[in-house]
Amino acid sequence: MIRNVLEYLELSAEKFPDKTAFDDDKKTVTFSEIMQQAKSIGSELVHIGCEKRPVVVYLPKGCDCITSFMGIVYSGGFYCPIDVTMPSERVSLIFDILKPSAIITNSKYASKTDSFKGNCKVIIFEEAANTSIDINILHDIRRNAIDTDPLYVLFTSGSTGVPKGVVVSHKSMIDFTEWVTSEFSINSSDVIGNQGNFYFDLSVLDIYSGLKTGAEISIIPKKKFMFPVDLVRYMNLKKISIINWVPSAICNVANLKALEVEKPVFLKKVLFCGEVMPTKQLNIWKKYLPDVLYVNLYGPTEIVYACTYYIVDRKFNDDESLPIGKACENTKILVLNENDELVQGDEAGELCVAGTCLALGYYNNPEKTNEVFVQNPLNKVYNELIYRTGDIVRYNEFGEIMYLSRKDFQIKHMGHRIELGEIETALIDNSSIENCACVYNEKINEICAFYTGIETDKCELINHLKSKISAYMIPGIFTHIDNFPYNSNGKIDRLALKKITETMDGMR
Protein backbone atom coordinates (compact mmCIF):
# COMPACT_ATOMS: atom_id res chain seq x y z
CA MET A 1 0.00 0.00 0.00
CA ILE A 2 1.35 3.42 -1.02
CA ARG A 3 1.55 5.80 1.96
CA ASN A 4 3.88 8.50 0.66
CA VAL A 5 4.26 10.02 -2.83
CA LEU A 6 8.02 9.44 -2.64
CA GLU A 7 7.27 5.78 -3.26
CA TYR A 8 6.16 6.76 -6.77
CA LEU A 9 9.47 8.50 -7.42
CA GLU A 10 11.54 5.66 -5.96
CA LEU A 11 9.74 2.93 -7.92
CA SER A 12 10.11 4.88 -11.19
CA ALA A 13 13.78 5.60 -10.44
CA GLU A 14 14.30 1.87 -9.94
CA LYS A 15 12.47 0.88 -13.15
CA PHE A 16 13.53 3.81 -15.36
CA PRO A 17 16.71 5.28 -13.80
CA ASP A 18 18.03 6.96 -16.95
CA LYS A 19 14.69 7.88 -18.51
CA THR A 20 13.80 11.57 -18.78
CA ALA A 21 11.35 12.43 -16.03
CA PHE A 22 10.97 16.20 -16.60
CA ASP A 23 12.31 18.63 -19.14
CA ASP A 24 12.01 22.39 -19.50
CA ASP A 25 13.58 24.89 -21.90
CA LYS A 26 16.85 24.87 -19.91
CA LYS A 27 17.46 21.35 -18.67
CA THR A 28 16.41 17.70 -18.58
CA VAL A 29 16.42 15.47 -15.50
CA THR A 30 16.07 11.70 -15.17
CA PHE A 31 14.17 9.87 -12.44
CA SER A 32 17.38 8.83 -10.71
CA GLU A 33 18.75 12.40 -10.83
CA ILE A 34 15.61 13.80 -9.23
CA MET A 35 15.69 11.16 -6.50
CA GLN A 36 19.35 11.69 -5.63
CA GLN A 37 19.16 15.50 -5.66
CA ALA A 38 15.90 15.41 -3.66
CA LYS A 39 17.54 13.23 -1.01
CA SER A 40 20.39 15.75 -0.80
CA ILE A 41 17.95 18.64 -0.38
CA GLY A 42 16.02 16.64 2.21
CA SER A 43 19.22 16.00 4.15
CA GLU A 44 19.97 19.74 4.15
CA LEU A 45 16.47 20.67 5.32
CA VAL A 46 16.47 18.09 8.14
CA HIS A 47 19.07 20.12 10.01
CA ILE A 48 16.79 23.18 9.93
CA GLY A 49 13.90 21.27 11.46
CA CYS A 50 11.33 21.18 8.62
CA GLU A 51 9.46 18.04 9.67
CA LYS A 52 5.68 18.67 9.65
CA ARG A 53 6.36 22.28 8.65
CA PRO A 54 5.91 24.23 5.39
CA VAL A 55 8.80 25.12 3.09
CA VAL A 56 8.41 27.67 0.31
CA VAL A 57 9.78 26.96 -3.17
CA TYR A 58 10.64 30.32 -4.75
CA LEU A 59 11.97 29.35 -8.17
CA PRO A 60 11.06 29.91 -11.82
CA LYS A 61 8.83 27.16 -13.16
CA GLY A 62 11.00 24.25 -14.23
CA CYS A 63 12.67 20.96 -13.30
CA ASP A 64 14.33 22.41 -10.18
CA CYS A 65 10.89 23.07 -8.69
CA ILE A 66 9.93 19.39 -8.90
CA THR A 67 13.24 18.32 -7.36
CA SER A 68 12.71 20.83 -4.55
CA PHE A 69 9.18 19.56 -3.89
CA MET A 70 10.47 16.02 -3.50
CA GLY A 71 13.41 17.18 -1.35
CA ILE A 72 10.99 18.88 1.03
CA VAL A 73 8.92 15.71 1.27
CA TYR A 74 12.08 13.70 2.07
CA SER A 75 12.69 16.10 4.98
CA GLY A 76 9.23 15.31 6.37
CA GLY A 77 7.93 18.77 5.50
CA PHE A 78 5.38 19.98 2.95
CA TYR A 79 5.91 22.40 0.10
CA CYS A 80 4.33 25.64 -1.03
CA PRO A 81 5.20 26.93 -4.53
CA ILE A 82 5.40 30.72 -4.95
CA ASP A 83 5.96 32.21 -8.38
CA VAL A 84 8.95 34.54 -8.70
CA THR A 85 6.79 37.03 -10.64
CA MET A 86 4.16 37.23 -7.91
CA PRO A 87 3.73 40.75 -6.45
CA SER A 88 5.72 41.15 -3.22
CA GLU A 89 2.60 42.33 -1.37
CA ARG A 90 0.82 39.03 -2.07
CA VAL A 91 3.95 37.05 -1.16
CA SER A 92 4.11 38.91 2.16
CA LEU A 93 0.48 38.04 2.88
CA ILE A 94 1.22 34.37 2.20
CA PHE A 95 4.28 34.45 4.46
CA ASP A 96 2.22 36.03 7.27
CA ILE A 97 -0.19 33.08 7.09
CA LEU A 98 2.32 30.32 6.38
CA LYS A 99 5.30 31.30 8.55
CA PRO A 100 7.49 28.81 6.63
CA SER A 101 10.52 27.14 8.15
CA ALA A 102 12.65 27.73 5.05
CA ILE A 103 12.73 29.00 1.47
CA ILE A 104 14.35 27.14 -1.41
CA THR A 105 15.50 29.48 -4.17
CA ASN A 106 18.53 29.87 -6.40
CA SER A 107 21.43 32.32 -6.43
CA LYS A 108 19.69 34.53 -8.99
CA TYR A 109 16.53 35.07 -6.93
CA ALA A 110 17.94 34.89 -3.39
CA SER A 111 18.20 38.67 -3.05
CA LYS A 112 14.51 39.07 -3.97
CA THR A 113 13.53 37.18 -0.81
CA ASP A 114 14.95 39.94 1.42
CA SER A 115 11.68 41.89 1.27
CA PHE A 116 9.51 39.10 2.70
CA LYS A 117 11.67 36.31 4.22
CA GLY A 118 11.88 37.74 7.74
CA ASN A 119 13.84 35.27 9.89
CA CYS A 120 13.16 32.42 7.47
CA LYS A 121 16.20 30.35 6.47
CA VAL A 122 17.10 30.67 2.76
CA ILE A 123 18.38 27.51 1.05
CA ILE A 124 20.18 27.87 -2.29
CA PHE A 125 19.11 25.09 -4.63
CA GLU A 126 22.48 24.62 -6.34
CA GLU A 127 24.18 24.09 -3.00
CA ALA A 128 21.51 21.97 -1.34
CA ALA A 129 21.28 19.62 -4.34
CA ASN A 130 24.92 18.65 -3.71
CA THR A 131 24.64 18.10 0.05
CA SER A 132 25.79 14.72 1.37
CA ILE A 133 22.84 12.36 1.78
CA ASP A 134 22.05 11.25 5.32
CA ILE A 135 20.33 7.92 4.62
CA ASN A 136 19.71 7.06 8.28
CA ILE A 137 17.87 10.23 9.19
CA LEU A 138 15.80 10.16 5.98
CA HIS A 139 14.85 6.57 6.81
CA ASP A 140 13.75 7.56 10.32
CA ILE A 141 11.60 10.39 8.96
CA ARG A 142 9.88 8.08 6.48
CA ARG A 143 9.21 5.47 9.14
CA ASN A 144 7.33 8.07 11.19
CA ALA A 145 5.34 9.40 8.23
CA ILE A 146 1.63 8.67 7.78
CA ASP A 147 -0.55 9.10 4.72
CA THR A 148 -2.60 11.93 6.23
CA ASP A 149 0.51 14.10 6.57
CA PRO A 150 0.35 17.31 4.50
CA LEU A 151 1.99 17.15 1.07
CA TYR A 152 1.56 20.72 -0.16
CA VAL A 153 -0.18 24.05 0.39
CA LEU A 154 -1.53 25.96 -2.62
CA PHE A 155 -2.80 29.49 -2.11
CA THR A 156 -6.00 30.64 -3.80
CA SER A 157 -7.58 34.07 -3.84
CA GLY A 158 -9.81 34.94 -0.90
CA SER A 159 -12.98 37.02 -1.20
CA THR A 160 -11.60 39.47 1.39
CA GLY A 161 -8.34 39.90 -0.50
CA VAL A 162 -6.42 37.63 1.89
CA PRO A 163 -5.13 34.43 0.19
CA LYS A 164 -6.30 31.05 1.48
CA GLY A 165 -3.82 28.18 1.71
CA VAL A 166 -5.38 24.83 0.76
CA VAL A 167 -3.62 21.93 2.54
CA VAL A 168 -3.59 18.58 0.71
CA SER A 169 -2.42 15.28 2.19
CA HIS A 170 -0.42 12.43 0.68
CA LYS A 171 -3.48 10.19 1.02
CA SER A 172 -5.65 12.47 -1.10
CA MET A 173 -2.98 12.87 -3.78
CA ILE A 174 -2.34 9.13 -3.93
CA ASP A 175 -6.06 8.38 -4.17
CA PHE A 176 -6.43 10.75 -7.13
CA THR A 177 -3.23 9.59 -8.87
CA GLU A 178 -4.21 5.93 -8.69
CA TRP A 179 -7.57 6.73 -10.27
CA VAL A 180 -6.49 9.13 -13.01
CA THR A 181 -3.59 7.03 -14.28
CA SER A 182 -5.81 3.94 -14.41
CA GLU A 183 -8.88 5.64 -15.89
CA PHE A 184 -6.93 7.27 -18.72
CA SER A 185 -4.31 4.52 -19.19
CA ILE A 186 -1.32 6.80 -18.60
CA ASN A 187 1.94 4.85 -18.90
CA SER A 188 5.69 5.17 -19.32
CA SER A 189 5.45 5.67 -23.09
CA ASP A 190 3.43 8.88 -22.67
CA VAL A 191 4.74 12.42 -22.82
CA ILE A 192 2.54 14.87 -20.91
CA GLY A 193 2.68 18.50 -22.04
CA ASN A 194 2.48 20.63 -18.90
CA GLN A 195 0.76 24.03 -19.08
CA GLY A 196 -0.43 24.74 -15.54
CA ASN A 197 1.72 26.74 -13.15
CA PHE A 198 3.00 24.74 -10.19
CA TYR A 199 1.14 26.99 -7.73
CA PHE A 200 -2.08 26.01 -9.56
CA ASP A 201 -3.64 22.62 -8.83
CA LEU A 202 -3.99 21.85 -12.55
CA SER A 203 -0.30 20.88 -12.47
CA VAL A 204 -0.60 18.08 -9.89
CA LEU A 205 -2.11 15.66 -12.40
CA ASP A 206 0.95 16.11 -14.62
CA ILE A 207 3.52 15.87 -11.82
CA TYR A 208 2.19 12.82 -10.00
CA SER A 209 1.03 10.92 -13.08
CA GLY A 210 4.60 11.17 -14.33
CA LEU A 211 6.15 10.15 -11.02
CA LYS A 212 3.86 7.12 -10.70
CA THR A 213 3.96 5.77 -14.26
CA GLY A 214 7.36 6.84 -15.57
CA ALA A 215 5.74 9.10 -18.18
CA GLU A 216 7.84 12.07 -19.26
CA ILE A 217 6.60 15.54 -18.31
CA SER A 218 7.54 18.22 -20.81
CA ILE A 219 7.20 21.63 -19.17
CA ILE A 220 6.11 23.78 -22.10
CA PRO A 221 7.65 27.30 -22.06
CA LYS A 222 5.03 29.94 -21.31
CA LYS A 223 5.92 31.99 -24.39
CA LYS A 224 4.86 29.10 -26.65
CA PHE A 225 1.22 29.65 -25.63
CA MET A 226 1.37 33.15 -27.14
CA PHE A 227 2.03 31.69 -30.60
CA PRO A 228 -0.25 28.66 -31.13
CA VAL A 229 1.38 27.41 -34.35
CA ASP A 230 4.77 27.39 -32.62
CA LEU A 231 3.08 25.67 -29.67
CA VAL A 232 1.78 22.83 -31.84
CA ARG A 233 5.16 22.45 -33.51
CA TYR A 234 6.77 22.25 -30.08
CA MET A 235 4.27 19.54 -29.11
CA ASN A 236 5.34 17.54 -32.16
CA LEU A 237 9.02 18.11 -31.41
CA LYS A 238 8.52 16.70 -27.90
CA LYS A 239 6.12 13.98 -29.11
CA ILE A 240 3.50 15.06 -26.58
CA SER A 241 0.70 12.49 -26.29
CA ILE A 242 -1.38 13.96 -23.44
CA ILE A 243 -2.27 17.54 -22.56
CA ASN A 244 -4.06 18.73 -19.45
CA TRP A 245 -4.72 22.46 -19.94
CA VAL A 246 -7.08 25.21 -18.90
CA PRO A 247 -9.77 25.79 -21.56
CA SER A 248 -8.43 29.29 -22.31
CA ALA A 249 -5.20 27.76 -23.66
CA ILE A 250 -7.11 25.22 -25.74
CA CYS A 251 -9.45 27.91 -27.07
CA ASN A 252 -6.54 30.10 -28.11
CA VAL A 253 -5.22 27.34 -30.39
CA ALA A 254 -8.68 27.00 -31.99
CA ASN A 255 -9.39 30.73 -32.29
CA LEU A 256 -6.09 31.50 -34.00
CA LYS A 257 -6.61 28.62 -36.46
CA ALA A 258 -3.35 26.89 -35.52
CA LEU A 259 -4.75 23.44 -36.28
CA GLU A 260 -5.29 24.47 -39.91
CA VAL A 261 -1.53 24.97 -40.21
CA GLU A 262 -0.13 22.18 -38.03
CA LYS A 263 -1.64 19.21 -36.22
CA PRO A 264 -0.23 17.65 -33.02
CA VAL A 265 0.35 14.26 -34.60
CA PHE A 266 1.32 12.39 -31.41
CA LEU A 267 -1.62 13.67 -29.35
CA LYS A 268 -3.98 11.00 -28.00
CA LYS A 269 -5.74 12.59 -25.02
CA VAL A 270 -6.92 16.15 -24.32
CA LEU A 271 -7.96 16.86 -20.74
CA PHE A 272 -9.25 20.24 -19.60
CA CYS A 273 -10.16 21.65 -16.21
CA GLY A 274 -10.28 24.93 -14.30
CA GLU A 275 -13.10 26.77 -16.08
CA VAL A 276 -15.96 26.16 -18.51
CA MET A 277 -14.84 24.70 -21.84
CA PRO A 278 -16.80 26.34 -24.69
CA THR A 279 -18.21 23.70 -27.03
CA LYS A 280 -17.60 25.94 -30.03
CA GLN A 281 -13.81 25.72 -29.69
CA LEU A 282 -13.93 22.06 -28.66
CA ASN A 283 -15.73 21.28 -31.91
CA ILE A 284 -12.87 22.89 -33.85
CA TRP A 285 -10.41 20.56 -32.12
CA LYS A 286 -12.68 17.58 -32.82
CA LYS A 287 -12.91 18.55 -36.50
CA TYR A 288 -9.13 18.39 -36.95
CA LEU A 289 -8.42 15.67 -34.38
CA PRO A 290 -11.50 13.41 -34.38
CA ASP A 291 -9.77 10.34 -32.93
CA VAL A 292 -8.44 12.05 -29.79
CA LEU A 293 -10.03 11.35 -26.39
CA TYR A 294 -11.51 14.55 -24.91
CA VAL A 295 -12.24 14.75 -21.17
CA ASN A 296 -13.93 17.53 -19.20
CA LEU A 297 -12.74 17.45 -15.56
CA TYR A 298 -14.20 19.52 -12.75
CA GLY A 299 -13.04 20.30 -9.24
CA PRO A 300 -11.87 23.19 -7.05
CA THR A 301 -8.46 23.32 -5.36
CA GLU A 302 -10.08 22.17 -2.10
CA ILE A 303 -10.70 18.79 -3.75
CA VAL A 304 -7.55 17.23 -5.18
CA TYR A 305 -7.73 18.39 -8.77
CA ALA A 306 -11.09 16.85 -9.74
CA CYS A 307 -14.18 15.24 -8.28
CA THR A 308 -16.20 14.74 -11.50
CA TYR A 309 -15.35 14.01 -15.11
CA TYR A 310 -17.03 13.60 -18.46
CA ILE A 311 -15.57 11.75 -21.43
CA VAL A 312 -16.96 13.51 -24.50
CA ASP A 313 -18.78 10.64 -26.17
CA ARG A 314 -21.42 12.40 -28.29
CA LYS A 315 -21.83 15.43 -30.53
CA PHE A 316 -22.65 18.84 -29.08
CA ASN A 317 -23.83 21.93 -30.93
CA ASP A 318 -21.81 25.10 -30.49
CA ASP A 319 -24.50 26.58 -28.22
CA GLU A 320 -24.73 23.53 -25.94
CA SER A 321 -22.87 23.14 -22.65
CA LEU A 322 -20.68 20.18 -21.84
CA PRO A 323 -21.61 18.09 -18.80
CA ILE A 324 -19.12 17.83 -15.96
CA GLY A 325 -20.30 14.25 -15.83
CA LYS A 326 -20.17 11.87 -12.92
CA ALA A 327 -18.18 11.38 -9.73
CA CYS A 328 -14.59 10.22 -9.87
CA GLU A 329 -13.87 6.90 -8.19
CA ASN A 330 -14.07 6.88 -4.38
CA THR A 331 -15.84 10.26 -4.42
CA LYS A 332 -19.36 11.07 -3.27
CA ILE A 333 -21.31 13.90 -4.92
CA LEU A 334 -24.29 15.52 -3.21
CA VAL A 335 -26.36 18.21 -4.94
CA LEU A 336 -28.24 20.06 -2.20
CA ASN A 337 -31.00 22.64 -2.51
CA GLU A 338 -31.46 25.66 -0.26
CA ASN A 339 -33.04 23.42 2.39
CA ASP A 340 -29.99 21.10 2.42
CA GLU A 341 -32.03 18.36 0.77
CA LEU A 342 -31.04 16.34 -2.29
CA VAL A 343 -32.39 17.98 -5.44
CA GLN A 344 -35.14 16.30 -7.41
CA GLY A 345 -35.33 16.01 -11.19
CA ASP A 346 -33.60 18.92 -12.90
CA GLU A 347 -33.75 21.16 -9.82
CA ALA A 348 -30.60 23.27 -9.39
CA GLY A 349 -28.52 23.03 -6.23
CA GLU A 350 -25.07 23.40 -4.72
CA LEU A 351 -22.53 20.72 -5.56
CA CYS A 352 -21.05 19.24 -2.38
CA VAL A 353 -18.34 16.59 -2.15
CA ALA A 354 -17.30 13.89 0.32
CA GLY A 355 -14.41 11.44 0.24
CA THR A 356 -10.65 11.02 0.47
CA CYS A 357 -10.29 13.75 -2.16
CA LEU A 358 -11.07 16.50 0.37
CA ALA A 359 -8.28 18.82 1.43
CA LEU A 360 -7.33 19.07 5.10
CA GLY A 361 -8.68 22.63 5.16
CA TYR A 362 -7.15 26.10 4.95
CA TYR A 363 -3.76 26.60 6.56
CA ASN A 364 -3.89 28.64 9.75
CA ASN A 365 -7.50 29.63 9.04
CA PRO A 366 -9.98 27.55 11.08
CA GLU A 367 -12.79 30.08 10.61
CA LYS A 368 -12.80 29.80 6.80
CA THR A 369 -12.22 26.05 7.01
CA ASN A 370 -15.29 25.57 9.19
CA GLU A 371 -17.44 27.61 6.82
CA VAL A 372 -17.08 25.21 3.88
CA PHE A 373 -15.79 21.91 5.30
CA VAL A 374 -18.92 20.94 7.21
CA GLN A 375 -20.85 17.97 8.52
CA ASN A 376 -22.98 16.25 5.89
CA PRO A 377 -26.50 17.54 6.71
CA LEU A 378 -27.95 14.22 5.50
CA ASN A 379 -25.93 12.26 8.07
CA LYS A 380 -26.96 12.65 11.71
CA VAL A 381 -25.25 9.59 13.16
CA TYR A 382 -21.46 9.91 12.63
CA ASN A 383 -18.92 12.48 11.53
CA GLU A 384 -18.79 12.86 7.74
CA LEU A 385 -17.25 16.00 6.29
CA ILE A 386 -18.39 17.45 2.99
CA TYR A 387 -16.97 20.40 1.09
CA ARG A 388 -19.47 23.00 -0.11
CA THR A 389 -18.09 24.12 -3.46
CA GLY A 390 -20.30 27.17 -4.00
CA ASP A 391 -21.00 25.89 -7.53
CA ILE A 392 -24.57 25.58 -8.78
CA VAL A 393 -25.34 22.47 -10.85
CA ARG A 394 -28.22 20.28 -11.99
CA TYR A 395 -28.69 16.82 -13.49
CA ASN A 396 -29.58 16.49 -17.18
CA GLU A 397 -31.77 13.84 -18.81
CA PHE A 398 -28.81 11.43 -18.96
CA GLY A 399 -28.13 11.70 -15.22
CA GLU A 400 -24.99 13.74 -15.91
CA ILE A 401 -24.10 16.77 -13.81
CA MET A 402 -24.33 20.10 -15.63
CA TYR A 403 -22.40 23.09 -14.27
CA LEU A 404 -24.54 26.25 -14.20
CA SER A 405 -22.51 28.89 -12.40
CA ARG A 406 -20.81 29.98 -9.23
CA LYS A 407 -23.10 31.11 -6.46
CA ASP A 408 -21.48 34.51 -6.88
CA PHE A 409 -22.09 34.35 -10.67
CA GLN A 410 -25.79 33.99 -9.95
CA ILE A 411 -27.34 37.44 -9.94
CA LYS A 412 -30.75 38.92 -9.31
CA HIS A 413 -31.77 41.29 -12.09
CA MET A 414 -35.24 42.75 -12.70
CA GLY A 415 -36.58 40.38 -10.03
CA HIS A 416 -35.19 37.29 -11.76
CA ARG A 417 -32.40 34.95 -10.70
CA ILE A 418 -29.99 34.68 -13.62
CA GLU A 419 -26.98 32.44 -14.25
CA LEU A 420 -24.39 34.51 -16.12
CA GLY A 421 -22.91 31.32 -17.54
CA GLU A 422 -26.16 30.63 -19.42
CA ILE A 423 -25.86 33.99 -21.18
CA GLU A 424 -22.25 33.30 -22.11
CA THR A 425 -23.14 29.92 -23.64
CA ALA A 426 -25.83 31.54 -25.78
CA LEU A 427 -23.62 34.46 -26.84
CA ILE A 428 -20.58 32.43 -27.88
CA ASP A 429 -22.72 30.57 -30.40
CA ASN A 430 -22.65 33.72 -32.58
CA SER A 431 -20.25 33.06 -35.46
CA SER A 432 -18.48 36.43 -35.05
CA ILE A 433 -17.58 35.82 -31.39
CA GLU A 434 -14.47 33.90 -30.32
CA ASN A 435 -14.89 34.14 -26.54
CA CYS A 436 -17.04 36.04 -24.08
CA ALA A 437 -17.64 36.73 -20.40
CA CYS A 438 -20.47 38.45 -18.56
CA VAL A 439 -20.33 40.42 -15.31
CA TYR A 440 -22.96 42.36 -13.39
CA ASN A 441 -22.65 46.02 -12.45
CA GLU A 442 -24.88 46.52 -9.41
CA LYS A 443 -24.43 50.30 -9.46
CA ILE A 444 -26.12 50.75 -12.84
CA ASN A 445 -28.12 47.49 -12.67
CA GLU A 446 -26.77 46.19 -15.96
CA ILE A 447 -25.51 42.89 -17.26
CA CYS A 448 -22.32 43.68 -19.15
CA ALA A 449 -21.01 41.33 -21.86
CA PHE A 450 -17.41 41.42 -23.04
CA TYR A 451 -16.37 39.57 -26.18
CA THR A 452 -13.46 38.99 -28.56
CA GLY A 453 -13.66 38.27 -32.29
CA ILE A 454 -15.31 40.48 -34.90
CA GLU A 455 -16.82 43.69 -33.58
CA THR A 456 -20.55 43.28 -34.10
CA ASP A 457 -23.52 45.63 -34.03
CA LYS A 458 -25.32 45.55 -30.69
CA CYS A 459 -28.72 45.01 -32.33
CA GLU A 460 -27.40 41.94 -34.15
CA LEU A 461 -26.15 40.46 -30.87
CA ILE A 462 -29.46 41.18 -29.15
CA ASN A 463 -31.41 39.54 -31.99
CA HIS A 464 -29.13 36.52 -31.76
CA LEU A 465 -29.79 36.19 -28.03
CA LYS A 466 -33.56 36.70 -28.30
CA SER A 467 -33.95 33.25 -29.84
CA LYS A 468 -31.93 31.59 -27.11
CA ILE A 469 -32.60 33.22 -23.73
CA SER A 470 -35.32 35.25 -22.01
CA ALA A 471 -35.48 38.98 -22.68
CA TYR A 472 -34.63 39.88 -19.07
CA MET A 473 -31.33 37.99 -19.43
CA ILE A 474 -30.05 39.98 -22.41
CA PRO A 475 -27.10 42.23 -21.48
CA GLY A 476 -27.60 45.99 -21.59
CA ILE A 477 -23.97 46.65 -22.51
CA PHE A 478 -21.82 44.83 -25.06
CA THR A 479 -18.11 45.64 -25.16
CA HIS A 480 -15.73 44.39 -27.82
CA ILE A 481 -12.15 43.92 -26.58
CA ASP A 482 -9.02 42.74 -28.39
CA ASN A 483 -7.93 40.39 -25.63
CA PHE A 484 -9.30 39.21 -22.31
CA PRO A 485 -7.39 39.89 -19.11
CA TYR A 486 -6.29 36.61 -17.55
CA ASN A 487 -5.27 35.87 -13.99
CA SER A 488 -2.13 33.97 -13.02
CA ASN A 489 -3.89 30.61 -13.46
CA GLY A 490 -4.83 31.33 -17.07
CA LYS A 491 -8.52 31.98 -16.35
CA ILE A 492 -10.46 35.03 -17.51
CA ASP A 493 -10.05 37.71 -14.84
CA ARG A 494 -13.65 38.64 -14.09
CA LEU A 495 -12.68 41.01 -11.30
CA ALA A 496 -10.68 43.04 -13.84
CA LEU A 497 -13.70 43.09 -16.16
CA LYS A 498 -15.93 44.21 -13.33
CA LYS A 499 -13.58 47.13 -12.64
CA ILE A 500 -13.96 48.18 -16.28
CA THR A 501 -17.74 48.32 -15.81
CA GLU A 502 -17.27 50.77 -12.94
CA THR A 503 -16.39 53.39 -15.58
CA MET A 504 -19.58 52.68 -17.53
CA ASP A 505 -22.03 54.78 -15.51
CA GLY A 506 -24.76 56.05 -17.81
CA MET A 507 -23.66 53.94 -20.82
CA ARG A 508 -26.30 51.87 -22.56
BELDAJO-V49396 format. One record per helix or strand. SS is the DSSP state (~ for helix, > for strand). FROM is the first residue (numbers start at 1). LEN is the number of residues. If there is no record, write none. Layout:
SS&FROM&LEN ; SS&FROM&LEN
This chain:
~&6&10 ; >&20&4 ; >&28&3 ; ~&31&16 ; >&54&4 ; ~&63&12 ; >&78&4 ; ~&88&11 ; >&102&4 ; ~&110&6 ; >&121&4 ; ~&125&4 ; ~&135&9 ; >&150&7 ; >&164&6 ; ~&170&14 ; >&191&4 ; ~&202&12 ; >&216&4 ; ~&222&5 ; ~&228&10 ; >&242&4 ; ~&247&9 ; ~&258&4 ; >&269&4 ; ~&279&10 ; >&293&6 ; >&303&1 ; >&308&4 ; >&325&3 ; >&331&6 ; >&342&1 ; >&349&7 ; >&358&1 ; >&361&2 ; ~&366&7 ; >&373&3 ; >&385&11 ; >&401&6 ; ~&407&3 ; >&410&4 ; >&416&4 ; ~&420&8 ; >&433&9 ; >&446&8 ; ~&458&9 ; ~&471&3 ; >&477&4 ; >&486&1 ; >&492&1 ; ~&494&8
